[in-house]
Amino acid sequence: MKNSNKNPESQKEGPIAIQGYEGSFHQVAAQYFFGKDVPVLPCATFKEVIRNSIDKNKADGGVMAIENSIAGSILPNYNLLQSSDLQIIGEVYLQIEQNLMVNPGVTLEDIHEVHSHTMALQQCYEFLDKFKWKLVETEDTAFSARYIYQRKSKHIAAIASSLAAELFGLHMIAPSIQTLENNYTRFLVLKRKDVATVVEKADKASVNFHTDHSRGSLAKVLNKISDAGINLSKLQSFPIPGSDFKYSFHADMEFENISQFEEVIESIKPLTKVVKIYGIYRKGVIPRPIRKKNAKELKIEINGQR
């Protein structure tokens, strides 16, 4: 699988921890970064992803979703990142395409139920509302695909990734049925600091800092970043545990060269109480949206497959 986000120096010998089952969008993101043949370690929760990524006996790293272009930041995952001491070595922007899939030979008329994660179902309501199918919420999109494959069901469809269809030999009877085309999830690629190597041609960094909370202290930091010609692509505040409404800030900075970033870090240190660098890596590429088929095209395609 070709991908411009791929970091040639980040090839792994062991598995990469992912949230969800095989065939999940996390596995798709892992393949985009590491290559088609990367082994994965499925995890039930994001906390488990972090725990296994830290354990050198379990995994060589992890892939974790951090934000979505529609739903916004996954705030608990920032907290997991902060407490983990893992290093960010890259990022992947993945367009989330939801596909209706069935066992081979099953037609639209055969379907009685559609199974998927609640968010996937919600993303496809415009399409699903055209039918009188029972919608069943499950814990994971890929789990739903595996379920209908294992049951050899002739009356249940799943909504999941194209990778899930490939892994379980399912037929995508209606591809790209999500309502919104511009639905992207950003994934962080994580590695233990003791084995992380310097990323060549890095142009992005993730940093956490907090100030003394005096008047104008945050503005002074932001002015230093702006004056250095660095693009602040994200700024997210988090309450500091045990404090009286004091906050730390997660900042994603985009720059032209590493010396530019290093200089700005030195310039903000006198203005901050704590500065922690989560990772210096290459900026991910947002893929161009794939044009969805209109209703007429989709109908012709479906009819042609019967």
TIMAR-351701 format. One record per residue (C-alpha): x, y, z; residue in one letter; residue number from 0. Coordinates in pm, 1 decimal, always signed. Example, Ala and Ser with C-alpha at 12.3 -4.5 7.8 and 13.67 -1.06 7.14 Angstrom:
<atoms>
+----------+----------+----------+---+-----+
|       px |       py |       pz | r |   k |
+----------+----------+----------+---+-----+
|  +1230.0 |   -450.0 |   +780.0 | A |   0 |
|  +1367.0 |   -106.0 |   +714.0 | S |   1 |
+----------+----------+----------+---+-----+
</atoms>
This chain:
<atoms>
+----------+----------+----------+---+-----+
|       px |       py |       pz | r |   k |
+----------+----------+----------+---+-----+
|     +0.0 |     +0.0 |     +0.0 | M |   0 |
|   +154.9 |   +326.5 |   -107.7 | K |   1 |
|   +146.4 |   +619.6 |   +131.1 | N |   2 |
|   +328.9 |   +951.1 |   +142.3 | S |   3 |
|   +315.0 |   +953.8 |   +525.3 | N |   4 |
|   +533.3 |   +646.5 |   +548.2 | K |   5 |
|   +856.6 |   +685.8 |   +743.2 | N |   6 |
|  +1118.1 |   +451.3 |   +590.4 | P |   7 |
|  +1322.2 |   +449.9 |   +910.7 | E |   8 |
|  +1027.9 |   +338.6 |  +1124.0 | S |   9 |
|   +994.2 |    -15.9 |   +993.9 | Q |  10 |
|   +895.4 |   -261.0 |  +1266.3 | K |  11 |
|   +982.2 |   -623.5 |  +1322.3 | E |  12 |
|   +722.7 |   -682.4 |  +1592.0 | G |  13 |
|   +349.7 |   -602.6 |  +1609.0 | P |  14 |
|   +195.9 |   -257.3 |  +1633.6 | I |  15 |
|    -75.0 |   -213.8 |  +1897.0 | A |  16 |
|   -405.3 |    -88.1 |  +1754.9 | I |  17 |
|   -748.0 |    -19.4 |  +1901.6 | Q |  18 |
|  -1012.9 |   -252.6 |  +1766.0 | G |  19 |
|  -1015.4 |   -580.7 |  +1579.5 | Y |  20 |
|   -823.2 |   -676.1 |  +1267.4 | E |  21 |
|   -979.4 |   -487.0 |   +980.1 | G |  22 |
|  -1040.1 |   -174.1 |  +1188.9 | S |  23 |
|   -949.4 |   +173.3 |  +1067.1 | F |  24 |
|   -658.6 |   +166.3 |  +1313.0 | H |  25 |
|   -511.0 |   -123.8 |  +1118.3 | Q |  26 |
|   -563.1 |    +68.3 |   +794.5 | V |  27 |
|   -369.4 |   +360.0 |   +945.7 | A |  28 |
|    -92.5 |   +124.9 |  +1061.6 | A |  29 |
|    -60.8 |    -16.3 |   +710.0 | Q |  30 |
|    -43.9 |   +332.6 |   +562.5 | Y |  31 |
|   +251.6 |   +419.4 |   +781.8 | F |  32 |
|   +442.6 |    +91.9 |   +811.8 | F |  33 |
|   +336.7 |    -97.1 |   +500.5 | G |  34 |
|    +80.9 |   -357.9 |   +404.7 | K |  35 |
|   +249.0 |   -646.8 |   +585.8 | D |  36 |
|   +286.6 |   -486.4 |   +929.6 | V |  37 |
|   +166.0 |   -723.1 |  +1204.6 | P |  38 |
|    -82.3 |   -576.3 |  +1450.4 | V |  39 |
|   -183.2 |   -643.3 |  +1810.2 | L |  40 |
|   -558.3 |   -571.9 |  +1846.3 | P |  41 |
|   -656.9 |   -403.8 |  +2174.5 | C |  42 |
|   -999.9 |   -352.5 |  +2326.9 | A |  43 |
|   -931.4 |     +0.6 |  +2455.0 | T |  44 |
|   -698.8 |   +294.1 |  +2393.8 | F |  45 |
|   -557.4 |   +243.9 |  +2742.0 | K |  46 |
|   -460.8 |   -108.2 |  +2640.8 | E |  47 |
|   -296.4 |    +29.0 |  +2323.9 | V |  48 |
|    -74.0 |   +251.0 |  +2538.7 | I |  49 |
|     +0.9 |    -24.6 |  +2789.2 | R |  50 |
|   +105.3 |   -268.9 |  +2516.3 | N |  51 |
|   +304.9 |     -4.6 |  +2328.7 | S |  52 |
|   +511.1 |    +55.4 |  +2641.2 | I |  53 |
|   +573.0 |   -317.4 |  +2697.7 | D |  54 |
|   +859.7 |   -427.7 |  +2469.8 | K |  55 |
|   +746.1 |   -787.7 |  +2512.5 | N |  56 |
|   +404.2 |   -708.5 |  +2364.7 | K |  57 |
|   +454.5 |   -459.1 |  +2081.0 | A |  58 |
|   +707.6 |   -241.4 |  +1902.2 | D |  59 |
|   +482.1 |    +62.1 |  +1906.7 | G |  60 |
|   +125.0 |   +174.1 |  +1865.9 | G |  61 |
|   -121.0 |   +365.7 |  +1651.5 | V |  62 |
|   -384.2 |   +575.6 |  +1831.0 | M |  63 |
|   -658.5 |   +802.1 |  +1697.1 | A |  64 |
|   -629.7 |  +1152.6 |  +1842.0 | I |  65 |
|   -888.7 |  +1365.2 |  +1659.4 | E |  66 |
|  -1158.1 |  +1361.7 |  +1393.1 | N |  67 |
|  -1250.4 |  +1639.2 |  +1151.6 | S |  68 |
|  -1618.3 |  +1612.3 |  +1251.2 | I |  69 |
|  -1620.2 |  +1492.6 |  +1613.2 | A |  70 |
|  -1311.2 |  +1689.8 |  +1720.5 | G |  71 |
|  -1037.5 |  +1594.1 |  +1967.4 | S |  72 |
|  -1042.7 |  +1263.4 |  +2156.4 | I |  73 |
|   -952.8 |  +1429.2 |  +2485.3 | L |  74 |
|   -893.0 |  +1114.2 |  +2696.0 | P |  75 |
|   -626.0 |  +1005.7 |  +2446.1 | N |  76 |
|   -427.4 |  +1324.2 |  +2505.0 | Y |  77 |
|   -423.0 |  +1235.0 |  +2874.2 | N |  78 |
|   -304.2 |   +883.0 |  +2790.8 | L |  79 |
|    -28.3 |  +1028.8 |  +2574.5 | L |  80 |
|    +81.1 |  +1267.3 |  +2847.2 | Q |  81 |
|   +113.6 |   +993.9 |  +3109.1 | S |  82 |
|   +274.6 |   +734.3 |  +2882.4 | S |  83 |
|   +614.6 |   +886.9 |  +2801.2 | D |  84 |
|   +583.3 |   +741.9 |  +2450.1 | L |  85 |
|   +730.4 |   +931.6 |  +2156.6 | Q |  86 |
|   +531.6 |  +1045.5 |  +1853.6 | I |  87 |
|   +724.8 |   +940.0 |  +1542.4 | I |  88 |
|   +459.0 |  +1019.4 |  +1282.9 | G |  89 |
|    +96.3 |  +1082.2 |  +1202.0 | E |  90 |
|   -158.3 |   +954.0 |   +951.0 | V |  91 |
|   -465.3 |  +1134.5 |   +821.1 | Y |  92 |
|   -717.8 |   +877.0 |   +704.6 | L |  93 |
|  -1038.5 |   +945.0 |   +518.0 | Q |  94 |
|  -1308.1 |   +741.2 |   +688.8 | I |  95 |
|  -1502.9 |   +553.7 |   +422.7 | E |  96 |
|  -1787.1 |   +337.5 |   +546.1 | Q |  97 |
|  -1890.4 |    +44.5 |   +328.4 | N |  98 |
|  -2194.3 |   -182.8 |   +341.9 | L |  99 |
|  -2071.7 |   -540.9 |   +312.0 | M | 100 |
|  -2230.9 |   -883.1 |   +296.9 | V | 101 |
|  -2133.8 |  -1242.6 |   +238.1 | N | 102 |
|  -2094.7 |  -1331.8 |   -130.6 | P | 103 |
|  -2426.7 |  -1387.9 |   -305.8 | G | 104 |
|  -2632.4 |  -1178.5 |    -62.4 | V | 105 |
|  -2841.5 |   -902.5 |   -223.6 | T | 106 |
|  -2995.3 |   -585.4 |    -82.9 | L | 107 |
|  -3333.4 |   -758.8 |    -71.2 | E | 108 |
|  -3187.7 |  -1032.8 |   +150.9 | D | 109 |
|  -3073.4 |   -789.3 |   +421.2 | I | 110 |
|  -3279.9 |   -768.0 |   +741.2 | H | 111 |
|  -3023.4 |   -618.5 |   +979.4 | E | 112 |
|  -2715.2 |   -395.6 |   +960.4 | V | 113 |
|  -2449.8 |   -424.5 |  +1232.4 | H | 114 |
|  -2178.0 |   -170.8 |  +1313.8 | S | 115 |
|  -2036.2 |    +63.4 |  +1574.2 | H | 116 |
|  -2280.6 |   +336.8 |  +1672.3 | T | 117 |
|  -2063.1 |   +613.2 |  +1521.1 | M | 118 |
|  -2042.2 |   +430.4 |  +1188.6 | A | 119 |
|  -2419.4 |   +387.6 |  +1180.6 | L | 120 |
|  -2468.9 |   +756.7 |  +1255.4 | Q | 121 |
|  -2230.2 |   +851.8 |   +976.4 | Q | 122 |
|  -2444.5 |   +657.2 |   +727.7 | C | 123 |
|  -2799.5 |   +752.8 |   +827.8 | Y | 124 |
|  -2876.3 |   +926.7 |   +497.6 | E | 125 |
|  -2818.3 |   +599.2 |   +313.4 | F | 126 |
|  -2966.5 |   +370.9 |   +578.7 | L | 127 |
|  -3286.1 |   +574.2 |   +607.9 | D | 128 |
|  -3379.3 |   +459.8 |   +255.8 | K | 129 |
|  -3432.8 |   +107.7 |   +385.6 | F | 130 |
|  -3632.2 |    -56.0 |   +663.9 | K | 131 |
|  -3341.8 |   -250.7 |   +809.3 | W | 132 |
|  -3293.8 |   -310.3 |  +1180.0 | K | 133 |
|  -2979.2 |   -128.3 |  +1293.9 | L | 134 |
|  -2773.7 |   -311.3 |  +1556.7 | V | 135 |
|  -2499.2 |   -129.4 |  +1748.4 | E | 136 |
|  -2179.4 |   -325.6 |  +1814.5 | T | 137 |
|  -1845.6 |   -257.1 |  +1983.1 | E | 138 |
|  -1643.2 |   -226.2 |  +1662.9 | D | 139 |
|  -1687.1 |   -199.3 |  +1284.8 | T | 140 |
|  -1437.7 |   -477.3 |  +1211.6 | A | 141 |
|  -1599.8 |   -698.7 |  +1476.3 | F | 142 |
|  -1929.5 |   -663.2 |  +1286.2 | S | 143 |
|  -1763.5 |   -771.2 |   +961.6 | A | 144 |
|  -1603.9 |  -1071.4 |  +1131.3 | R | 145 |
|  -1937.2 |  -1161.5 |  +1292.2 | Y | 146 |
|  -2131.0 |  -1190.6 |   +965.2 | I | 147 |
|  -1838.4 |  -1378.9 |   +810.2 | Y | 148 |
|  -1824.0 |  -1631.9 |  +1094.7 | Q | 149 |
|  -2202.6 |  -1673.1 |  +1101.1 | R | 150 |
|  -2217.3 |  -1704.4 |   +720.7 | K | 151 |
|  -2522.1 |  -1484.3 |   +754.1 | S | 152 |
|  -2746.6 |  -1433.9 |   +452.5 | K | 153 |
|  -2960.9 |  -1166.8 |   +617.9 | H | 154 |
|  -2713.9 |   -947.3 |   +810.4 | I | 155 |
|  -2488.3 |   -679.8 |   +661.4 | A | 156 |
|  -2204.5 |   -490.5 |   +827.3 | A | 157 |
|  -2063.1 |   -141.7 |   +787.7 | I | 158 |
|  -1685.1 |   -138.3 |   +804.8 | A | 159 |
|  -1361.9 |    -58.4 |   +620.9 | S | 160 |
|  -1262.5 |   -201.7 |   +283.7 | S | 161 |
|   -978.0 |   -377.5 |   +467.0 | L | 162 |
|  -1232.7 |   -568.7 |   +676.2 | A | 163 |
|  -1408.7 |   -678.1 |   +358.3 | A | 164 |
|  -1075.0 |   -793.7 |   +216.6 | E | 165 |
|   -973.8 |   -984.7 |   +529.5 | L | 166 |
|  -1304.2 |  -1169.6 |   +564.8 | F | 167 |
|  -1386.7 |  -1219.9 |   +197.1 | G | 168 |
|  -1698.3 |  -1003.4 |   +210.1 | L | 169 |
|  -1863.0 |   -827.3 |    -82.0 | H | 170 |
|  -1895.9 |   -447.8 |    -58.0 | M | 171 |
|  -2246.3 |   -426.8 |   -194.3 | I | 172 |
|  -2259.0 |    -47.9 |   -140.6 | A | 173 |
|  -1922.8 |   +130.5 |    -99.9 | P | 174 |
|  -1868.3 |   +474.9 |    +52.6 | S | 175 |
|  -2214.1 |   +516.6 |   +204.5 | I | 176 |
|  -2109.3 |   +775.8 |   +464.8 | Q | 177 |
|  -2312.9 |  +1096.1 |   +450.5 | T | 178 |
|  -2016.4 |  +1335.3 |   +458.6 | L | 179 |
|  -1718.9 |  +1295.7 |   +227.3 | E | 180 |
|  -1479.6 |  +1511.6 |   +429.2 | N | 181 |
|  -1456.0 |  +1288.6 |   +733.7 | N | 182 |
|  -1094.5 |  +1241.6 |   +839.3 | Y | 183 |
|   -935.4 |  +1090.5 |  +1146.4 | T | 184 |
|   -583.9 |  +1179.5 |  +1255.6 | R | 185 |
|   -380.6 |   +895.6 |  +1405.7 | F | 186 |
|    -57.2 |   +927.0 |  +1602.7 | L | 187 |
|   +219.2 |   +672.0 |  +1553.6 | V | 188 |
|   +390.0 |   +600.1 |  +1885.7 | L | 189 |
|   +715.5 |   +436.6 |  +1990.2 | K | 190 |
|   +911.9 |   +392.2 |  +2310.9 | R | 191 |
|  +1175.4 |   +661.1 |  +2361.8 | K | 192 |
|  +1455.9 |   +410.8 |  +2412.8 | D | 193 |
|  +1415.7 |   +278.8 |  +2057.9 | V | 194 |
|  +1281.1 |   +586.5 |  +1877.7 | A | 195 |
|  +1521.2 |   +730.1 |  +1620.5 | T | 196 |
|  +1547.2 |  +1083.3 |  +1488.5 | V | 197 |
|  +1297.7 |  +1139.7 |  +1207.5 | V | 198 |
|  +1467.2 |  +1286.5 |   +901.7 | E | 199 |
|  +1318.1 |  +1597.2 |   +739.1 | K | 200 |
|  +1087.9 |  +1651.7 |  +1036.9 | A | 201 |
|   +857.2 |  +1950.5 |   +998.6 | D | 202 |
|   +608.0 |  +1910.6 |  +1283.9 | K | 203 |
|   +623.4 |  +1869.9 |  +1660.4 | A | 204 |
|   +378.2 |  +1811.8 |  +1945.3 | S | 205 |
|   +450.0 |  +1991.3 |  +2271.6 | V | 206 |
|   +286.5 |  +2029.4 |  +2612.3 | N | 207 |
|   +354.2 |  +2333.6 |  +2829.6 | F | 208 |
|   +207.8 |  +2539.8 |  +3108.0 | H | 209 |
|   +282.8 |  +2889.3 |  +3229.6 | T | 210 |
|   +273.3 |  +3058.0 |  +3570.3 | D | 211 |
|    -80.7 |  +3168.9 |  +3479.2 | H | 212 |
|     -3.0 |  +3535.1 |  +3533.1 | S | 213 |
|   -177.9 |  +3794.2 |  +3319.4 | R | 214 |
|    -72.3 |  +3769.7 |  +2955.0 | G | 215 |
|   +160.7 |  +3472.5 |  +3010.2 | S | 216 |
|     -6.6 |  +3253.0 |  +2747.0 | L | 217 |
|    -18.1 |  +3541.4 |  +2498.5 | A | 218 |
|   +357.2 |  +3593.5 |  +2539.6 | K | 219 |
|   +423.6 |  +3229.1 |  +2455.3 | V | 220 |
|   +197.1 |  +3239.0 |  +2151.8 | L | 221 |
|   +362.2 |  +3559.2 |  +2029.8 | N | 222 |
|   +703.9 |  +3393.1 |  +2048.4 | K | 223 |
|   +574.7 |  +3103.7 |  +1837.9 | I | 224 |
|   +418.8 |  +3338.5 |  +1583.3 | S | 225 |
|   +724.3 |  +3564.9 |  +1563.9 | D | 226 |
|   +938.4 |  +3260.2 |  +1484.0 | A | 227 |
|   +729.6 |  +3194.6 |  +1172.1 | G | 228 |
|   +590.1 |  +2869.6 |  +1308.9 | I | 229 |
|   +234.9 |  +2762.2 |  +1230.6 | N | 230 |
|    +41.5 |  +2665.7 |  +1541.8 | L | 231 |
|   -188.5 |  +2406.6 |  +1383.9 | S | 232 |
|   -349.4 |  +2302.5 |  +1713.9 | K | 233 |
|   -380.5 |  +2440.6 |  +2065.4 | L | 234 |
|   -574.1 |  +2236.1 |  +2321.2 | Q | 235 |
|   -610.3 |  +2319.2 |  +2689.8 | S | 236 |
|   -625.9 |  +2063.0 |  +2972.3 | F | 237 |
|   -689.2 |  +2115.5 |  +3343.6 | P | 238 |
|   -387.9 |  +2040.1 |  +3561.0 | I | 239 |
|   -492.7 |  +1771.2 |  +3814.4 | P | 240 |
|   -492.2 |  +1901.3 |  +4171.0 | G | 241 |
|   -481.3 |  +2267.5 |  +4069.1 | S | 242 |
|   -748.7 |  +2532.3 |  +4105.6 | D | 243 |
|   -857.9 |  +2572.0 |  +3744.1 | F | 244 |
|   -506.1 |  +2598.3 |  +3603.0 | K | 245 |
|   -435.7 |  +2456.4 |  +3261.3 | Y | 246 |
|   -161.9 |  +2301.6 |  +3052.7 | S | 247 |
|   -161.3 |  +2336.4 |  +2675.6 | F | 248 |
|    -99.9 |  +2086.7 |  +2397.7 | H | 249 |
|    +44.8 |  +2257.2 |  +2090.4 | A | 250 |
|   +110.4 |  +2116.1 |  +1744.0 | D | 251 |
|   +370.9 |  +2326.6 |  +1563.5 | M | 252 |
|   +459.5 |  +2315.2 |  +1194.3 | E | 253 |
|   +795.6 |  +2452.1 |  +1081.6 | F | 254 |
|  +1035.9 |  +2460.0 |   +788.1 | E | 255 |
|  +1345.1 |  +2322.6 |   +961.1 | N | 256 |
|  +1436.9 |  +2173.5 |  +1295.9 | I | 257 |
|  +1655.9 |  +2466.1 |  +1403.4 | S | 258 |
|  +1353.6 |  +2694.8 |  +1374.0 | Q | 259 |
|  +1164.9 |  +2472.7 |  +1617.5 | F | 260 |
|  +1458.6 |  +2436.3 |  +1857.0 | E | 261 |
|  +1501.9 |  +2813.9 |  +1872.7 | E | 262 |
|  +1139.1 |  +2876.1 |  +1957.3 | V | 263 |
|  +1148.3 |  +2612.0 |  +2232.8 | I | 264 |
|  +1445.2 |  +2790.3 |  +2389.6 | E | 265 |
|  +1264.7 |  +3122.9 |  +2359.7 | S | 266 |
|   +950.7 |  +3003.3 |  +2543.0 | I | 267 |
|  +1127.7 |  +2818.1 |  +2824.7 | K | 268 |
|  +1172.5 |  +3138.3 |  +3033.1 | P | 269 |
|   +798.6 |  +3203.4 |  +2990.7 | L | 270 |
|   +682.8 |  +2856.3 |  +3093.2 | T | 271 |
|   +703.6 |  +2638.1 |  +3402.2 | K | 272 |
|   +710.6 |  +2307.4 |  +3214.0 | V | 273 |
|   +779.8 |  +2220.8 |  +2848.7 | V | 274 |
|   +750.7 |  +1859.5 |  +2734.2 | K | 275 |
|   +813.1 |  +1752.4 |  +2373.8 | I | 276 |
|   +599.2 |  +1453.9 |  +2275.2 | Y | 277 |
|   +763.2 |  +1407.9 |  +1938.3 | G | 278 |
|   +926.9 |  +1567.9 |  +1635.3 | I | 279 |
|   +807.4 |  +1407.4 |  +1314.0 | Y | 280 |
|   +694.6 |  +1453.5 |   +956.5 | R | 281 |
|   +362.4 |  +1619.0 |   +887.5 | K | 282 |
|    +95.9 |  +1382.6 |   +758.5 | G | 283 |
|    -77.0 |  +1438.0 |   +426.2 | V | 284 |
|   -454.6 |  +1479.1 |   +417.1 | I | 285 |
|   -576.5 |  +1259.7 |   +128.5 | P | 286 |
|   -794.0 |  +1408.0 |   -140.7 | R | 287 |
|  -1158.5 |  +1308.4 |    -92.2 | P | 288 |
|  -1281.9 |  +1027.8 |   -312.9 | I | 289 |
|  -1592.5 |  +1130.4 |   -502.9 | R | 290 |
|  -1895.6 |   +945.6 |   -379.2 | K | 291 |
|  -2125.2 |   +786.4 |   -633.3 | K | 292 |
|  -2462.5 |   +952.2 |   -661.6 | N | 293 |
|  -2780.1 |   +756.2 |   -603.9 | A | 294 |
|  -2830.0 |   +679.6 |   -973.0 | K | 295 |
|  -2474.0 |   +551.3 |  -1020.4 | E | 296 |
|  -2495.4 |   +341.8 |   -704.4 | L | 297 |
|  -2826.9 |   +189.4 |   -810.8 | K | 298 |
|  -2687.4 |    +97.3 |  -1151.2 | I | 299 |
|  -2377.3 |    -54.6 |   -992.6 | E | 300 |
|  -2575.1 |   -256.7 |   -737.8 | I | 301 |
|  -2820.0 |   -380.3 |   -998.8 | N | 302 |
|  -2532.9 |   -474.4 |  -1225.4 | G | 303 |
|  -2385.5 |   -696.1 |   -953.9 | Q | 304 |
|  -2696.0 |   -903.5 |   -901.8 | R | 305 |
+----------+----------+----------+---+-----+
</atoms>
